[in-house]
Amino acid sequence: MGDHYQTLGLRRDATKAEVKTAFRRSALRDHPDRHASSTDAAARADAARRFRQASDAYHVLSDDQRRAEYDLRLRGSTSSYARTSSYGWASSSSASYGYGHGHGGGSWRRTPPGAGAGASAGSIDWEFLLKAVTRRGFLINLGFASVLLSGAAFLDGSILEIWKMNNSGKSFEDAMESIEKVKRR
């Protein structure tokens, strides 16, 4: 697969605009249509391979989430995400060229539980758990739930304090007995 940053000739801190510019430069240099009239089949195949690699690199580096997962994997983390790539998906005679979006150019997908190297049946995927609990939607729901719970706790304490102020010396059972006496009259 190779390093996507090296494929496009970029630094690791390249901006999206730099990624786009580098991909366009690579696509203009290696696009299969540009080499279609070449008599050297090896040169055509090499240009098509470089174009697919550049397309794959752009597909990953231009999307923030895919790029973050790729960078995490590059740093040596044991990621639970596996990069699938199929550079040999087209033969030189019937090549179908694309930008890697959908037709065999590769995709990010979660490996099935237990399929990873060294995974045991009861192991916890801490990296996936961390990604799940740090997503914006989860954090918003967590904040909303904490506001509701703290409000309920505050109201419960307030109601108890108001009860004690209005019914000093009485227990709840005494108050219920007095209510029953009033009802009987």
Contact map, one row per residue, 1 for C-alpha under 8 A:
11100000000000000000000000000000000000000000000000001000000000000000000000000000000010000000000000000000000000000000000000000000000000000000000000000000000000000000000000000000000000000
11110110000000000000000000000000000000000000000000000000000000000000000000000000000000000000000000000000000000000000000000000000000000000000000000000000000000000000000000000000000000000
11111110000000000000000000000000000000000000000000000000000000000000000000000000000000000000000000000000000000000000000000000000000000000000000000000000000000000000000000000000000000000
01111111000000000000000000000000000000000000000000001101110010000000000000000000000000000000000000000000000000000000000000000000000000000000000000000000000000000000000000000000000000000
00111111111100000000000000000000000000000000000000000000100000000000000000000000000000000000000000000000000000000000000000000000000000000000000000000000000000000000000000000000000000000
01111111111000000000000000000000000000000000000000000000000000000000000000000000000000000000000000000000000000000000000000000000000000000000000000000000000000000000000000000000000000000
01111111110000000000000000000000000000000000000000001100100000000000000000000000000000000000000000000000000000000000000000000000000000000000000000000000000000000000000000000000000000000
00011111110000000010011001000000000000000000000000000100100000000000000000000000000000000000000000000000000000000000000000000000000000000000000000000000000000000000000000000000000000000
00001111111000000000010000000000000000000000000000000000000000000000000000000000000000000000000000000000000000000000000000000000000000000000000000000000000000000000000000000000000000000
00001111111101000110010000000000000000000000000000000000000000000000000000000000000000000000000000000000000000000000000000000000000000000000000000000000000000000000000000000000000000000
00001100111111000000000000000000000000000000000000000000000000000000000000000000000000000000000000000000000000000000000000000000000000000000000000000000000000000000000000000000000000000
00001000011111000000000000000000000000000000000000000000000000000000000000000000000000000000000000000000000000000000000000000000000000000000000000000000000000000000000000000000000000000
00000000001111100000000000000000000000000000000000000000000000000000000000000000000000000000000000000000000000000000000000000000000000000000000000000000000000000000000000000000000000000
00000000011111110110000000000000000000000000000000000000000000000000000000000000000000000000000000000000000000000000000000000000000000000000000000000000000000000000000000000000000000000
00000000000011111110000000000000000000000000000000000000000000000000000000000000000000000000000000000000000000000000000000000000000000000000000000000000000000000000000000000000000000000
00000000000001111111000000000000000000000000000000000000000011000000000000000000000000000000000000000000000000000000000000000000000000000000000000000000000000000000000000000000000000000
00000000000000111111100000000000000000000000000000000000000000000000000000000000000000000000000000000000000000000000000000000000000000000000000000000000000000000000000000000000000000000
00000000010001111111110000000000000000000000000000000000000000000000000000000000000000000000000000000000000000000000000000000000000000000000000000000000000000000000000000000000000000000
00000001010001111111111000000000000000000000000000000000010011000000000000000000000000000000000000000000000000000000000000000000000000000000000000000000000000000000000000000000000000000
00000000000000011111111100000000000000000000000000000000010001000000000000000000000000000000000000000000000000000000000000000000000000000000000000000000000000000000000000000000000000000
00000000000000001111111110000000000000000000000000000000000000000000000000000000000000000000000000000000000000000000000000000000000000000000000000000000000000000000000000000000000000000
00000001110000000111111111000000000000000000000000000000000000000000000000000000000000000000000000000000000000000000000000000000000000000000000000000000000000000000000000000000000000000
00000001000000000011111111100000000000000000000000000110010000000000000000000000000000000000000000000000000000000000000000000000000000000000000000000000000000000000000000000000000000000
00000000000000000001111111110000000000000000000000000000000000000000000000000000000000000000000000000000000000000000000000000000000000000000000000000000000000000000000000000000000000000
00000000000000000000111111111000000000000000000000000000000000000000000000000000000000000000000000000000000000000000000000000000000000000000000000000000000000000000000000000000000000000
00000001000000000000011111111110000000000000000000100100000000000000000000000000000000000000000000000000000000000000000000000000000000000000000000000000000000000000000000000000000000000
00000000000000000000001111111110000000000000000000100110000000000000000000000000000000000000000000000000000000000000000000000000000000000000000000000000000000000000000000000000000000000
00000000000000000000000111111110010000000000000000000000000000000000000000000000000000000000000000000000000000000000000000000000000000000000000000000000000000000000000000000000000000000
00000000000000000000000011111110010000000000000000000000000000000000000000000000000000000000000000000000000000000000000000000000000000000000000000000000000000000000000000000000000000000
00000000000000000000000001111111011000000000001101100000000000000000000000000000000000000000000000000000000000000000000000000000000000000000000000000000000000000000000000000000000000000
00000000000000000000000001111111111000000000001100100000000000000000000000000000000000000000000000000000000000000000000000000000000000000000000000000000000000000000000000000000000000000
00000000000000000000000000000111111100000001001100100000000000000000000000000000000000000000000010000000000000000000000000000000000000000000000000000000000000000000000000000000000000000
00000000000000000000000000000011111100000000000000000000000000000000000000000000000000000000000000000000000000000000000000000000000000000000000000000000000000000000000000000000000000000
00000000000000000000000000011111111110000000000000000000000000000000000000000000000000000000000000000000000000000000000000000000000000000000000000000000000000000000000000000000000000000
00000000000000000000000000000111111111000011001000000000000000000000000000000000000000000000000000000000000000000000000000000000000000000000000000000000000000000000000000000000000000000
00000000000000000000000000000001111111000001000000000000000000000000000000000000000000000000000000000000000000000000000000000000000000000000000000000000000000000000000000000000000000000
00000000000000000000000000000000011111100000000000000000000000000000000000000000000000000000000000000000000000000000000000000000000000000000000000000000000000000000000000000000000000000
00000000000000000000000000000000001111111011000000000000000000000000000000000000000000000000000000000000000000000000000000000000000000000000000000000000000000000000000000000000000000000
00000000000000000000000000000000000011111000000000000000000000000000000000000000000000000000000000000000000000000000000000000000000000000000000000000000000000000000000000000000000000000
00000000000000000000000000000000000001111111000000000000000000000000000000000000000000000000000000000000000000000000000000000000000000000000000000000000000000000000000000000000000000000
00000000000000000000000000000000000001111111100000000000000000000000000000000000000000000001000000000000000000000000000000000000000000000000000000000000000000000000000000000000000000000
00000000000000000000000000000000000000011111110000000000000000000000000000000000000000000000000000000000000000000000000000000000000000000000000000000000000000000000000000000000000000000
00000000000000000000000000000000001001011111111000000000000000000000000000000000000000000000000000000000000000000000000000000000000000000000000000000000000000000000000000000000000000000
00000000000000000000000000000001001101011111111100000000000000000000000000000000000000000001000000000000000000000000000000000000000000000000000000000000000000000000000000000000000000000
00000000000000000000000000000000000000001111111110000000000000000000000000000000000000000001000000000000000000000000000000000000000000000000000000000000000000000000000000000000000000000
00000000000000000000000000000000000000000111111111000000000000000000000000000000000000000000000000000000000000000000000000000000000000000000000000000000000000000000000000000000000000000
00000000000000000000000000000111001000000011111111100000000000000000000000000000000000000000000000000000000000000000000000000000000000000000000000000000000000000000000000000000000000000
00000000000000000000000000000111000000000001111111110000000000000000000000000000000000000000000010000000000000000000000000000000000000000000000000000000000000000000000000000000000000000
00000000000000000000000000000000000000000000111111111000000000000000000000000000000000100000000000000000000000000000000000000000000000000000000000000000000000000000000000000000000000000
00000000000000000000000000000100000000000000011111111100000000000000000000000000000000000000000000000000000000000000000000000000000000000000000000000000000000000000000000000000000000000
00000000000000000000000001100111000000000000001111111110000000000000000000000000000000000000000000000000000000000000000000000000000000000000000000000000000000000000000000000000000000000
00000000000000000000000000000000000000000000000111111111000000000000000000000000000000100000000011110000100000000000000000000000000000000000000000000000000000000000000000000000000000000
10010010000000000000000000000000000000000000000011111111100000000000000000000000000000100000000000000000000000000000000000000000000000000000000000000000000000000000000000000000000000000
00010011000000000000001001100000000000000000000001111111110000000000000000000000000000000000000000000000000000000000000000000000000000000000000000000000000000000000000000000000000000000
00000000000000000000001000100000000000000000000000111111111000000000000000000000000000000000000001110000100000000000000000000000000000000000000000000000000000000000000000000000000000000
00010000000000000000000000000000000000000000000000011111111100000000000000000000000000000000000000110000110000000000000000000000000000000000000000000000000000000000000000000000000000000
00011011000000000000000000000000000000000000000000001111111110000000000000000000000000000000000000000000000000000000000000000000000000000000000000000000000000000000000000000000000000000
00010000000000000011001000000000000000000000000000000111111111000000000000000000000000000000000000000000000000000000000000000000000000000000000000000000000000000000000000000000000000000
00000000000000000000000000000000000000000000000000000011111111100000000000000000000000000000000000111000000000000000000000000000000000000000000000000000000000000000000000000000000000000
00000000000000000000000000000000000000000000000000000001111111100110010000000000000000000000000000000000000000000000000000000000000000000000000000000000000000000000000000000000000000000
00010000000000010010000000000000000000000000000000000000111111110110000000000000000000000000000000000000000000000000000000000000000000000000000000000000000000000000000000000000000000000
00000000000000010011000000000000000000000000000000000000011111110010000000000000000000000000000000000000000000000000000000000000000000000000000000000000000000000000000000000000000000000
00000000000000000000000000000000000000000000000000000000001111111110000000000000000000000000000000000000000000000000000000000000000000000000000000000000000000000000000000000000000000000
00000000000000000000000000000000000000000000000000000000000011111111000000000000000000000000000000000000000000000000000000000000000000000000000000000000000000000000000000000000000000000
00000000000000000000000000000000000000000000000000000000000000111111100000000000000000000000000000000000000000000000000000000000000000000000000000000000000000000000000000000000000000000
00000000000000000000000000000000000000000000000000000000000110111111110000000000000000000000000000000000000100000000000000000000000000000000000000000000000000000000000000000000000000000
00000000000000000000000000000000000000000000000000000000000111111111111000000000000000000000000000000000000000000000000000000000000000000000000000000000000000000000000000000000000000000
00000000000000000000000000000000000000000000000000000000000000011111111100000000000000000000000000000000000000000000000000000000000000000000000000000000000000000000000000000000000000000
00000000000000000000000000000000000000000000000000000000000000001111111110000000100000000000000000000000000000000000000000000000000000000000000000000000000000000000000000000000000000000
00000000000000000000000000000000000000000000000000000000000100000111111111000000000000000000000000000000000000000000000000000000000000000000000000000000000000000000000000000000000000000
00000000000000000000000000000000000000000000000000000000000000000011111111100000000000000000000000000000000000000000000000000000000000000000000000000000000000000000000000000000000000000
00000000000000000000000000000000000000000000000000000000000000000001111111111010000000000000000000000000000000000000000000000000000000000000000000000000000000000000000000000000000000000
00000000000000000000000000000000000000000000000000000000000000000000111111111110000000000000000000000000000000000000000000000000000000000000000000000000000000000000000000000000000000000
00000000000000000000000000000000000000000000000000000000000000000000011111111000000000000000000000000000000000000000000000000000000000000000000000000000000000000000000000000000000000000
00000000000000000000000000000000000000000000000000000000000000000000001111111000000000000000000000000000000000000000000000000000000000000000000000000000000000000000000000000000000000000
00000000000000000000000000000000000000000000000000000000000000000000000111111100000000000000000000000000000000000000000000000000000000000000000000000000000000000000000000000000000000000
00000000000000000000000000000000000000000000000000000000000000000000000111111110000000000000000000000000000000000000000000000000000000000000000000000000000000000000000000000000000000000
00000000000000000000000000000000000000000000000000000000000000000000000010011111000000000000000000000000000000000000000000000000000000000000000000000000000000000000000000000000000000000
00000000000000000000000000000000000000000000000000000000000000000000000110001111110000000000000000000000000000000000000000000010000000000000000000000000000000000000000000000000000000000
00000000000000000000000000000000000000000000000000000000000000000000000000000111110000000000000000000000000001100001000000001011000000000000000000000000000000000000000000000000000000000
00000000000000000000000000000000000000000000000000000000000000000000100000000011111000000000000000000000000111100000000000000000000000000000000000000000000000000000000000000000000000000
00000000000000000000000000000000000000000000000000000000000000000000000000000011111100000000000000000000000111100000000000000000000000000000000000000000000000000000000000000000000000000
00000000000000000000000000000000000000000000000000000000000000000000000000000000111110000000000000000000011110000000000000000000000000000000000000000000000000000000000000000000000000000
00000000000000000000000000000000000000000000000000000000000000000000000000000000011111000000000000000000011110000000000000000000000000000000000000000000000000000000000000000000000000000
10000000000000000000000000000000000000000000000000000000000000000000000000000000001111100000000000000001111000000000000000000000000000000000000000000000000000000000000000000000000000000
00000000000000000000000000000000000000000000000000000000000000000000000000000000000111111000000000000001110000000000000000000000000000000000000000000000000000000000000000000000000000000
00000000000000000000000000000000000000000000000010011000000000000000000000000000000011111100000000000000100000000000000000000000000000000000000000000000000000000000000000000000000000000
00000000000000000000000000000000000000000000000000000000000000000000000000000000000001111110000000000000000000000000000000000000000000000000000000000000000000000000000000000000000000000
00000000000000000000000000000000000000000000000000000000000000000000000000000000000001111110000000000001000000000000000000000000000000000000000000000000000000000000000000000000000000000
00000000000000000000000000000000000000000000000000000000000000000000000000000000000000111111011100000000000000000000000000000000000000000000000000000000000000000000000000000000000000000
00000000000000000000000000000000000000000000000000000000000000000000000000000000000000011111111000000000000000000000000000000000000000000000000000000000000000000000000000000000000000000
00000000000000000000000000000000000000001001100000000000000000000000000000000000000000000111111000000000000000000000000000000000000000000000000000000000000000000000000000000000000000000
00000000000000000000000000000000000000000000000000000000000000000000000000000000000000000011111000000000000000000000000000000000000000000000000000000000000000000000000000000000000000000
00000000000000000000000000000000000000000000000000000000000000000000000000000000000000000111111100000000000000000000000000000000000000000000000000000000000000000000000000000000000000000
00000000000000000000000000000000000000000000000000000000000000000000000000000000000000000111111110000000000000000000000000000000000000000000000000000000000000000000000000000000000000000
00000000000000000000000000000000000000000000000000000000000000000000000000000000000000000100011111000000000000000000000000000000000000000000000000000000000000000000000000000000000000000
00000000000000000000000000000001000000000000000100010000000000000000000000000000000000000000001111100000000000000000000000000000000000000000000000000000000000000000000000000000000000000
00000000000000000000000000000000000000000000000000010010000000000000000000000000000000000000000111111010100000000000000000000000000000000000000000000000000000000000000000000000000000000
00000000000000000000000000000000000000000000000000010011001000000000000000000000000000000000000011111000100000000000000000000000000000000000000000000000000000000000000000000000000000000
00000000000000000000000000000000000000000000000000010011001000000000000000000000000000000000000001111111110000000000000000000000000000000000000000000000000000000000000000000000000000000
00000000000000000000000000000000000000000000000000000000001000000000000000000000000000000000000001111111110000000000000000000000000000000000000000000000000000000000000000000000000000000
00000000000000000000000000000000000000000000000000000000000000000000000000000000000000000000000000011111111000000000000000000000000000000000000000000000000000000000000000000000000000000
00000000000000000000000000000000000000000000000000000000000000000000000000000000000000000000000001011111110000000000000000000000000000000000000000000000000000000000000000000000000000000
00000000000000000000000000000000000000000000000000000000000000000000000000000000000011001000000000011111110000000000000000000000000000000000000000000000000000000000000000000000000000000
00000000000000000000000000000000000000000000000000010011000000000000000000000000000011100000000001111111111000000000000000000000000000000000000000000000000000000000000000000000000000000
00000000000000000000000000000000000000000000000000000001000000000000000000000000001111000000000000011111111100000000000000000000000000000000000000000000000000000000000000000000000000000
00000000000000000000000000000000000000000000000000000000000000000000000000000000001110000000000000000100111110000000000000000000000000000000000000000000000000000000000000000000000000000
00000000000000000000000000000000000000000000000000000000000000000100000000000000111100000000000000000000011111000000000000000000000000000000000000000000000000000000000000000000000000000
00000000000000000000000000000000000000000000000000000000000000000000000000000000111100000000000000000000001111100000000000000000000000000000000000000000000000000000000000000000000000000
00000000000000000000000000000000000000000000000000000000000000000000000000000001110000000000000000000000000111110000000000000000000000000000000000000000000000000000000000000000000000000
00000000000000000000000000000000000000000000000000000000000000000000000000000001110000000000000000000000000011111011000000000000000000000000000000000000000000000000000000000000000000000
00000000000000000000000000000000000000000000000000000000000000000000000000000000000000000000000000000000000001111111000000000000000000000000000000000000000000000000000000000000000000000
00000000000000000000000000000000000000000000000000000000000000000000000000000000000000000000000000000000000000111111001010000000000000000000000000000000000000000000000000000000000000000
00000000000000000000000000000000000000000000000000000000000000000000000000000000000000000000000000000000000000011111001110000000000000000000000000000000000000000000000000000000000000000
00000000000000000000000000000000000000000000000000000000000000000000000000000000000000000000000000000000000000111111101000000000000000000000000000000000000000000000000000000000000000000
00000000000000000000000000000000000000000000000000000000000000000000000000000001000000000000000000000000000000111111111000000000000000000000000000000000000000000000000000000000000000000
00000000000000000000000000000000000000000000000000000000000000000000000000000000000000000000000000000000000000000011111000000000000000000000000000000000000000000000000000000000000000000
00000000000000000000000000000000000000000000000000000000000000000000000000000000000000000000000000000000000000000001111100000000000000000000000000000000000000000000000000000000000000000
00000000000000000000000000000000000000000000000000000000000000000000000000000000000000000000000000000000000000001111111110100000000000000000000000000000000000000000000000000000000000000
00000000000000000000000000000000000000000000000000000000000000000000000000000000000000000000000000000000000000000100011111100000000000000000000000000000000000000000000000000000000000000
00000000000000000000000000000000000000000000000000000000000000000000000000000000000000000000000000000000000000001100001111100000000000000000000000000000000000000000000000000000000000000
00000000000000000000000000000000000000000000000000000000000000000000000000000000000000000000000000000000000000000000000111110000000000000000000000000000000000000000000000000000000000000
00000000000000000000000000000000000000000000000000000000000000000000000000000000000000000000000000000000000000000000001111111000000000000000000000000000000000000000000000000000000000000
00000000000000000000000000000000000000000000000000000000000000000000000000000000000000000000000000000000000000000000000001111100000000000000000000000000000000000000000000000000000000000
00000000000000000000000000000000000000000000000000000000000000000000000000000001000000000000000000000000000000000000000000111111100000000000000000000000000000000000000000000000000000000
00000000000000000000000000000000000000000000000000000000000000000000000000000000000000000000000000000000000000000000000000011111110000000000000000000000000000000000000000000000000000000
00000000000000000000000000000000000000000000000000000000000000000000000000000011000000000000000000000000000000000000000000001111111000000000000000000000000000000000000000000000000000000
00000000000000000000000000000000000000000000000000000000000000000000000000000001000000000000000000000000000000000000000000001111111100000000000000000000000000000000000000000000000000000
00000000000000000000000000000000000000000000000000000000000000000000000000000000000000000000000000000000000000000000000000001111111110000000000000000000000000000000000000000000000000000
00000000000000000000000000000000000000000000000000000000000000000000000000000000000000000000000000000000000000000000000000000111111111000000000000000000000000000000000000000000000000000
00000000000000000000000000000000000000000000000000000000000000000000000000000000000000000000000000000000000000000000000000000011111111100000000000000000000000000000000000000000000000000
00000000000000000000000000000000000000000000000000000000000000000000000000000000000000000000000000000000000000000000000000000001111111100100000000000000000000000000000000000000000000000
00000000000000000000000000000000000000000000000000000000000000000000000000000000000000000000000000000000000000000000000000000000111111100110000000000000000000000000000000000000000000000
00000000000000000000000000000000000000000000000000000000000000000000000000000000000000000000000000000000000000000000000000000000011111110110000000000000000000000000000000000000000000000
00000000000000000000000000000000000000000000000000000000000000000000000000000000000000000000000000000000000000000000000000000000001111111110000000000000000000000000000000000000000000000
00000000000000000000000000000000000000000000000000000000000000000000000000000000000000000000000000000000000000000000000000000000000001111111000000000000000000000000000000000000000000000
00000000000000000000000000000000000000000000000000000000000000000000000000000000000000000000000000000000000000000000000000000000000000111111100000000000000000000000000000000000000000000
00000000000000000000000000000000000000000000000000000000000000000000000000000000000000000000000000000000000000000000000000000000000111111111110000000000000000000000000000000000000000000
00000000000000000000000000000000000000000000000000000000000000000000000000000000000000000000000000000000000000000000000000000000000011111111111000000000000000000000000000000000000000000
00000000000000000000000000000000000000000000000000000000000000000000000000000000000000000000000000000000000000000000000000000000000000011111111100000000000000000000000000000000000000000
00000000000000000000000000000000000000000000000000000000000000000000000000000000000000000000000000000000000000000000000000000000000000001111111110000000000000000000000000000000000000000
00000000000000000000000000000000000000000000000000000000000000000000000000000000000000000000000000000000000000000000000000000000000000000111111111000000000000000000000000000000000000000
00000000000000000000000000000000000000000000000000000000000000000000000000000000000000000000000000000000000000000000000000000000000000000011111111100000000000000000000000000000000000000
00000000000000000000000000000000000000000000000000000000000000000000000000000000000000000000000000000000000000000000000000000000000000000001111111110000000000000000000000000000000000000
00000000000000000000000000000000000000000000000000000000000000000000000000000000000000000000000000000000000000000000000000000000000000000000111111111000000000000000000000000000000000000
00000000000000000000000000000000000000000000000000000000000000000000000000000000000000000000000000000000000000000000000000000000000000000000011111111100000000000000000000000000000000000
00000000000000000000000000000000000000000000000000000000000000000000000000000000000000000000000000000000000000000000000000000000000000000000001111111110000000000000000000000000000000000
00000000000000000000000000000000000000000000000000000000000000000000000000000000000000000000000000000000000000000000000000000000000000000000000111111111000000000000000000000000000000000
00000000000000000000000000000000000000000000000000000000000000000000000000000000000000000000000000000000000000000000000000000000000000000000000011111111100000000000000000000000000000000
00000000000000000000000000000000000000000000000000000000000000000000000000000000000000000000000000000000000000000000000000000000000000000000000001111111110000000000000000000000000000000
00000000000000000000000000000000000000000000000000000000000000000000000000000000000000000000000000000000000000000000000000000000000000000000000000111111111000000000000000000000000000000
00000000000000000000000000000000000000000000000000000000000000000000000000000000000000000000000000000000000000000000000000000000000000000000000000011111111100000000000000000000000000000
00000000000000000000000000000000000000000000000000000000000000000000000000000000000000000000000000000000000000000000000000000000000000000000000000001111111110000000000000000000000000000
00000000000000000000000000000000000000000000000000000000000000000000000000000000000000000000000000000000000000000000000000000000000000000000000000000111111111000000000000000000000000000
00000000000000000000000000000000000000000000000000000000000000000000000000000000000000000000000000000000000000000000000000000000000000000000000000000011111111100000000000000000000000000
00000000000000000000000000000000000000000000000000000000000000000000000000000000000000000000000000000000000000000000000000000000000000000000000000000001111111110000000000000000000000000
00000000000000000000000000000000000000000000000000000000000000000000000000000000000000000000000000000000000000000000000000000000000000000000000000000000111111111000000000000000000000000
00000000000000000000000000000000000000000000000000000000000000000000000000000000000000000000000000000000000000000000000000000000000000000000000000000000011111111100000000000000000000000
00000000000000000000000000000000000000000000000000000000000000000000000000000000000000000000000000000000000000000000000000000000000000000000000000000000001111111110000000000000000000000
00000000000000000000000000000000000000000000000000000000000000000000000000000000000000000000000000000000000000000000000000000000000000000000000000000000000111111111000000000000000000000
00000000000000000000000000000000000000000000000000000000000000000000000000000000000000000000000000000000000000000000000000000000000000000000000000000000000011111111100000000000000000000
00000000000000000000000000000000000000000000000000000000000000000000000000000000000000000000000000000000000000000000000000000000000000000000000000000000000001111111110000000000000000000
00000000000000000000000000000000000000000000000000000000000000000000000000000000000000000000000000000000000000000000000000000000000000000000000000000000000000111111111100000000000000000
00000000000000000000000000000000000000000000000000000000000000000000000000000000000000000000000000000000000000000000000000000000000000000000000000000000000000011111111100000000000000000
00000000000000000000000000000000000000000000000000000000000000000000000000000000000000000000000000000000000000000000000000000000000000000000000000000000000000001111111100000000000000000
00000000000000000000000000000000000000000000000000000000000000000000000000000000000000000000000000000000000000000000000000000000000000000000000000000000000000000111111100000000000000000
00000000000000000000000000000000000000000000000000000000000000000000000000000000000000000000000000000000000000000000000000000000000000000000000000000000000000000011111111100010000000000
00000000000000000000000000000000000000000000000000000000000000000000000000000000000000000000000000000000000000000000000000000000000000000000000000000000000000000011111111000000000000000
00000000000000000000000000000000000000000000000000000000000000000000000000000000000000000000000000000000000000000000000000000000000000000000000000000000000000000000001111100000000000000
00000000000000000000000000000000000000000000000000000000000000000000000000000000000000000000000000000000000000000000000000000000000000000000000000000000000000000000001111110110000000000
00000000000000000000000000000000000000000000000000000000000000000000000000000000000000000000000000000000000000000000000000000000000000000000000000000000000000000000001011111110000000000
00000000000000000000000000000000000000000000000000000000000000000000000000000000000000000000000000000000000000000000000000000000000000000000000000000000000000000000000001111111000000000
00000000000000000000000000000000000000000000000000000000000000000000000000000000000000000000000000000000000000000000000000000000000000000000000000000000000000000000000000111111100000000
00000000000000000000000000000000000000000000000000000000000000000000000000000000000000000000000000000000000000000000000000000000000000000000000000000000000000000000000001111111110000000
00000000000000000000000000000000000000000000000000000000000000000000000000000000000000000000000000000000000000000000000000000000000000000000000000000000000000000000001001111111111000000
00000000000000000000000000000000000000000000000000000000000000000000000000000000000000000000000000000000000000000000000000000000000000000000000000000000000000000000000000011111111100000
00000000000000000000000000000000000000000000000000000000000000000000000000000000000000000000000000000000000000000000000000000000000000000000000000000000000000000000000000001111111110000
00000000000000000000000000000000000000000000000000000000000000000000000000000000000000000000000000000000000000000000000000000000000000000000000000000000000000000000000000000111111111000
00000000000000000000000000000000000000000000000000000000000000000000000000000000000000000000000000000000000000000000000000000000000000000000000000000000000000000000000000000011111111100
00000000000000000000000000000000000000000000000000000000000000000000000000000000000000000000000000000000000000000000000000000000000000000000000000000000000000000000000000000001111111110
00000000000000000000000000000000000000000000000000000000000000000000000000000000000000000000000000000000000000000000000000000000000000000000000000000000000000000000000000000000111111111
00000000000000000000000000000000000000000000000000000000000000000000000000000000000000000000000000000000000000000000000000000000000000000000000000000000000000000000000000000000011111111
00000000000000000000000000000000000000000000000000000000000000000000000000000000000000000000000000000000000000000000000000000000000000000000000000000000000000000000000000000000001111111
00000000000000000000000000000000000000000000000000000000000000000000000000000000000000000000000000000000000000000000000000000000000000000000000000000000000000000000000000000000000111111
00000000000000000000000000000000000000000000000000000000000000000000000000000000000000000000000000000000000000000000000000000000000000000000000000000000000000000000000000000000000011111
